[in-house]
Amino acid sequence: MGGIMEETSVISDAQAALYQRQGFLTLEGICPPEEIELIRTTLLDLFKNRTGYDEGAQYDFVSRDDPSKPAKFPSMHDPRHYAPALLKTRYHQHALALARQLLGEDAALYGEHALLKPGLTGPETPWHQDEAFRSPDFEYKELSIWLALQPVTEENGCMQFIPGSNKYEVLEHRSPGGDKSLHPLECCADFPRELAVPAPLQAGDATVHHMRTLHYTAPNTSPAPRLAYILIFNTPPVYKPGRREFPWLEGRWTDSQTRRKQWHKRGGLAIEVMRRLPSARLTSPRWMAWATIRAVNKVLRGKRQPASGGEAPPKEVA
Ligand SMILES: O=C(O)CCC(=O)C(=O)O
């Protein structure tokens, strides 16, 4: 795949057409070399200090949270809230330009996710479609940009994709082992796993994938940890209730959601609103409509917790 083009057109028309066809793309050098170490050390420090744990921003991606033990698969959403310098990187600029090229001018950052897969013990991330984590009551345009912060191969858990699965409906998913307190979802429908395409990358390269593209990462059998920084972009989701059901979301409730809820009650809600306000698109009717429906759904959902099915932060959820 070709390198990153400057500013407005981040990828060529041929690359964009390939993305639309196969549902993913590999991008060389989307992160400038001088920023790789900065992003890497910023995220590793956040993990080391368990920053945001009490707010539900850090959690174990594959097990129940136990603060007395190291997480089996440390995971963090929205690290920019704790390290705002991340937002100032050229990587963020390039990623936004790419998202706008592929999704349209009203695309904006929906969330971030950092995943640290430990060396030798880091488990797989099961096959899934990101849309399976979202509320079934909306129509979406969403993509994720997965940045490698060291070289990645199948051995340490590079992304693997099923080409063309972006054209599938959302397939059936379930919680691993039926445990609805865990973060991952796994796709339990039939799909051609033998078509999986691994996407090895150098540090600073990324993959971009559509929210319906089936993807997976293998256990990390290498001795070193594998760190990825994922940016998720969307356009305002359109409310279309009653079209479909995602029963696998019913009754999902993670330890980090409990911590987040407790933090909100201790005054964290106001902090969260203040954090999100600068990026809220208050002048766009489409974004305002989405924010209002989301807020109403959240209140209704809060009344009947623990349950799920609504919008939640990326991979909090996930
Ligand atoms: O890095 C991983 O292990 C999984 C990432 C993922 O599922 C995603 O970016 O949507």
The ligand as an SDF file (V2000), in Angstrom:
LIG
                    3D

 10  9  0  0  0  0  0  0  0  0999 V2000
   -5.8010   -4.8250   18.9670 O   0  0  0  0  0  0  0  0  0  0  0  0
   -6.6050   -5.7240   19.1810 C   0  0  0  0  0  0  0  0  0  0  0  0
   -6.2910   -6.7420   19.7840 O   0  0  0  0  0  0  0  0  0  0  0  0
   -8.0400   -5.6020   18.7180 C   0  0  0  0  0  0  0  0  0  0  0  0
   -8.3960   -4.2610   18.1690 C   0  0  0  0  0  0  0  0  0  0  0  0
   -9.8100   -4.1390   17.7140 C   0  0  0  0  0  0  0  0  0  0  0  0
  -10.6090   -5.0240   17.8560 O   0  0  0  0  0  0  0  0  0  0  0  0
  -10.2360   -2.9110   17.0550 C   0  0  0  0  0  0  0  0  0  0  0  0
   -9.4270   -1.9960   16.8570 O   0  0  0  0  0  0  0  0  0  0  0  0
  -11.4320   -2.8060   16.6880 O   0  0  0  0  0  0  0  0  0  0  0  0
  1  2  2  0
  2  3  1  0
  2  4  1  0
  4  5  1  0
  5  6  1  0
  6  7  2  0
  6  8  1  0
  8  9  2  0
  8 10  1  0
M  END
$$$$
